[in-house]
């Protein structure tokens, strides 16, 4: 589904990613862990297509296509979803308008008709209840005045409506208390299926208590220095990131 | 002598203006004319007009071309119906003259709602609602000398109007400048919601100058929304509001400048103890349009509050001007004042001049102000793109949201819904598209 080969990325001429190799198959859940500044967020932003990141070498294949040649919106429409670490507030544009516009953009991309307004409202109301959000959220400006936890739940709501194939969660657990974390994790787990993959970028292990990954990768100094199963996350939790002390550790 | 002053003298000398048969009112008109002739119109040496291109209006040509000739009420209604609020009271003025057949003046216990000409011709009224102040500039003197009509509203104590009143001004021809004079007196504990809609269907440049005097007695409240409906570049409109807000009164003003060649809104509010006011506005300019907002709020007594919030979007070679000044008098302790101006420059040629000013002579106050002028937020654009929305649409959506967020604070549900729908049309969105809870 996703195949990253020898990916090198620079930001303002500074090398951040220095040769990432990662394969994600359909239905898999991967966790990318690592200390601050290791390049975790860069990886998720490059996948979504954020401007300002220069790919200096390597390739990314997405469903057999060259991802790096695709526009941001086409990546989204073809099923890549980035849940932002800091979701953006857009006053004056309602949540429900954005949800509908995004869903219809994806549907048009797949050659489907725009969704029926009543069907859409029904689906949205069901999903919003499962995320323990109030219905009034739909009619408020996108993320406007939302608390940190509400913003993260709103990201999961968008994800639940858009039903992407690859969900990238960028530090989704940051700033969440334990109750909000559980709700978010339940929302994510409800979306797990054999054709949907997840890439969870996180600093801490605690999110992985609730969303069990198939694979854990440790990213440091722009490279994946270790990969393993869920037990690797526990090991990191016990040891911290202190053992990663030089750019060449484990390489 | 410039053309506008000459026209003003001719108009007053003809002696056919409303109420001119009364010596007292004619005296006011003559005296205003004399001041105008002596001092002329303000120019860029005056701080309030420093950034304005209003000087060019003084010699504008008024075509004799008939413009859109609208015969009869039915033909006029075709223009009015898209901008009418269903169920609202209405007062319609065409080129500065009251159009009774298209109007349904508000009716209520203790309410007088009448056009100015009718009010002045009524022999029972000896009241002359035309206070002038020493620092009134030339445009206000011209208005005093030449006003042809307007609205008079007098609400007695306790009079509360359920339905809003819509005042519609239509410019159909550009034969002469139009001077409108309104007077609103809100008795104690009275309440009215007003929407002023301005529409231009003429074929050449028009000029409208409106002055509104507002008195709010104790605990009265008044909400006024002004909506410049048309996006044509023929309309030049200068408006001046003078508000005396009595103790515990509430005044809210929302101004939406969506088009026009030169639009200017001057607002002067004087707040007594525990009075509160909010003045909010939106301008969206393009081509060589100019939209100016000039504000003076005086806290004359303790415990009053004022809130000022303006959003501006300037595209192409247009210009937006915000001059806000809050003056807190030496006895006005416990004043709360906040003034914010947020602006987006959408082109290299556009210009925005934003000057917030706080002048505080009291010790115990909470005052804040802020101004920002910038471009659209690239992070927000990326956020929308990452949801599958292409950049041009994302940009359009952000601009619409920025504009639309100024409708949120409109208290009256029907007015808010109407303004949102009109704004959506103007922004070429489907009317329901913002989806914000009405």
HADDOCK unambig.tbl for C-alpha pairs under 7 A between the chains (distance, minus, plus):
assign (segid A and resid 48 and name CA) (segid B and resid 386 and name CA) 6.55 0.50 0.50
assign (segid A and resid 50 and name CA) (segid B and resid 382 and name CA) 6.62 0.50 0.50
assign (segid A and resid 72 and name CA) (segid B and resid 385 and name CA) 5.83 0.50 0.50
assign (segid A and resid 72 and name CA) (segid B and resid 386 and name CA) 5.79 0.50 0.50
assign (segid A and resid 73 and name CA) (segid B and resid 385 and name CA) 4.93 0.50 0.50
assign (segid A and resid 73 and name CA) (segid B and resid 386 and name CA) 5.65 0.50 0.50
assign (segid A and resid 73 and name CA) (segid B and resid 387 and name CA) 6.68 0.50 0.50
assign (segid A and resid 73 and name CA) (segid B and resid 388 and name CA) 4.06 0.50 0.50
assign (segid A and resid 73 and name CA) (segid B and resid 389 and name CA) 5.69 0.50 0.50
assign (segid A and resid 73 and name CA) (segid B and resid 390 and name CA) 5.60 0.50 0.50
assign (segid A and resid 74 and name CA) (segid B and resid 388 and name CA) 6.43 0.50 0.50
assign (segid A and resid 76 and name CA) (segid B and resid 386 and name CA) 5.54 0.50 0.50
assign (segid A and resid 76 and name CA) (segid B and resid 387 and name CA) 5.73 0.50 0.50
assign (segid A and resid 76 and name CA) (segid B and resid 388 and name CA) 4.86 0.50 0.50
assign (segid A and resid 77 and name CA) (segid B and resid 388 and name CA) 5.17 0.50 0.50
assign (segid A and resid 88 and name CA) (segid B and resid 380 and name CA) 5.94 0.50 0.50
assign (segid A and resid 88 and name CA) (segid B and resid 383 and name CA) 6.81 0.50 0.50
assign (segid A and resid 90 and name CA) (segid B and resid 401 and name CA) 6.90 0.50 0.50
assign (segid A and resid 91 and name CA) (segid B and resid 401 and name CA) 5.76 0.50 0.50
assign (segid A and resid 91 and name CA) (segid B and resid 402 and name CA) 6.48 0.50 0.50
assign (segid A and resid 91 and name CA) (segid B and resid 405 and name CA) 5.94 0.50 0.50
assign (segid A and resid 92 and name CA) (segid B and resid 401 and name CA) 3.79 0.50 0.50
assign (segid A and resid 92 and name CA) (segid B and resid 402 and name CA) 5.91 0.50 0.50
assign (segid A and resid 92 and name CA) (segid B and resid 404 and name CA) 5.01 0.50 0.50
assign (segid A and resid 92 and name CA) (segid B and resid 405 and name CA) 4.14 0.50 0.50
assign (segid A and resid 93 and name CA) (segid B and resid 401 and name CA) 4.84 0.50 0.50
assign (segid A and resid 93 and name CA) (segid B and resid 434 and name CA) 5.60 0.50 0.50
assign (segid A and resid 94 and name CA) (segid B and resid 434 and name CA) 5.89 0.50 0.50
assign (segid A and resid 94 and name CA) (segid B and resid 435 and name CA) 5.56 0.50 0.50
assign (segid A and resid 94 and name CA) (segid B and resid 436 and name CA) 5.28 0.50 0.50
assign (segid A and resid 96 and name CA) (segid B and resid 435 and name CA) 6.69 0.50 0.50
assign (segid A and resid 97 and name CA) (segid B and resid 433 and name CA) 6.62 0.50 0.50
assign (segid A and resid 97 and name CA) (segid B and resid 434 and name CA) 6.28 0.50 0.50
assign (segid A and resid 97 and name CA) (segid B and resid 435 and name CA) 5.89 0.50 0.50
assign (segid A and resid 102 and name CA) (segid B and resid 387 and name CA) 5.47 0.50 0.50
assign (segid A and resid 102 and name CA) (segid B and resid 388 and name CA) 5.48 0.50 0.50
assign (segid A and resid 102 and name CA) (segid B and resid 389 and name CA) 6.27 0.50 0.50
assign (segid A and resid 105 and name CA) (segid B and resid 388 and name CA) 5.92 0.50 0.50
assign (segid A and resid 105 and name CA) (segid B and resid 389 and name CA) 6.68 0.50 0.50
assign (segid A and resid 106 and name CA) (segid B and resid 388 and name CA) 6.54 0.50 0.50
assign (segid A and resid 139 and name CA) (segid B and resid 435 and name CA) 6.19 0.50 0.50
assign (segid A and resid 139 and name CA) (segid B and resid 436 and name CA) 4.64 0.50 0.50
assign (segid A and resid 139 and name CA) (segid B and resid 437 and name CA) 5.03 0.50 0.50
assign (segid A and resid 140 and name CA) (segid B and resid 436 and name CA) 5.99 0.50 0.50
